[in-house]
Amino acid sequence: MTSFFTHLECTRTGSHYNVDGLHNLSAEGAPLFARYDLDAVRHTMSRDDLAGREINMWRYRELMPLRDGDQEITLDEGFTPLRTATRLGDWAGIPGLLIKDESVNPTGSFKARGLSGAVTAAAARGARKLAIPTAGNAGGALAAYAAAAGLESYVFMPQDTPSAFQIEARSCGAHVELVDGLISDCGRIVGERKEAEGWFDVSTLKEPYRVEGKKTMGYEVAEQLGWELPDVVIYPTGGGTGLIGMWKAFEEMEHLGWVEPGHRPRMVSVQAEGCAPIVRAFDSGAESAEPWQDARTVASGLRVPGAVGDFLMLRALRESGGTAIAVSDDEVLAASHDFAR
Ligand SMILES: *Cc1c(COP(=O)(O)O)cnc(C)c1O
């Protein structure tokens, strides 16, 4: 396959970066987005060409950050079921409710998509040691994909992270360090030590390719619904990669002519009341979010007090006509029981 991956673009200034380097944030400190020659993709393939391809997220390879000759590091992540949840929808008053079941991914969450993307790119560019701050799932996913690629992984998680995540990462051969603090403290430690240790930092949105993995959720939902998009996407939001990635996918698909322009879903961000920086910023009309003090919630994956992609999340919520809401831990726990029943 010929690559359509042309360059990286700063999400704040639009400045360009080459596809060959190991990049973190732009010179302006903003996330980088992978860009493609979408006109060429449009002329080379149609969405019907996807039929019969591999049952994982790399089926969208023309829209993935692969250079000529790059080999993907995959454990068959993605192409997860989109389940019809009729009884739950009736109970909740939401006809047509669908659930994208990301729990069937390798390592049990959609973090697998992002880390498959990031480890593929890092390995192809010669990185040997990868480091990550994590609330749990991202650490397990990095450990698994680093093992698949034969790379070393260094995982930093808060010391009160549920033990299953620690065991998962260690089992896959990661060096796990428990930190007295939150994911933001873990991120600071990675930042301080990475140069001396020779680590490549794969923190959320601090390298360009986790979001490319997560955007495939947007492509899949469209393909699974016969190239119509849902009215609303409700997303539990931490660092925001999934929300930002799906919004990017919708934009790309419009450009490709795969979905009708002007019918993108309203995006709804859900956070916990004990850690809701995006909800607070959305409500106040701010373009970026202040870090949340004393973050606490039972939803450990949502305990992200500050996110480098905050302005991209807020932009997507507003452009889509969506909203952001906070729920209490009691509501989270009660809903998880109702949901299971
Ligand atoms: C990471 C995570 C989230 C948040 O996803 P982001 O894309 O980082 O906002 C939500 N739920 C679970 C289970 C997670 O692991």
The ligand as an ORCA input file, in Angstrom:
! r2SCAN-3c Opt
* xyz 0 1
  C      -9.205      6.131     29.746
  C     -10.589      5.776     30.047
  C     -11.619      6.713     29.879
  C     -11.348      8.113     29.395
  O     -10.947      8.105     28.040
  P     -10.216      9.362     27.383
  O     -10.290      9.114     25.917
  O      -8.818      9.363     27.907
  O     -10.963     10.577     27.802
  C     -12.905      6.311     30.153
  N     -13.190      5.054     30.575
  C     -12.230      4.132     30.716
  C     -12.608      2.750     31.191
  C     -10.886      4.449     30.465
  O      -9.932      3.520     30.605
*
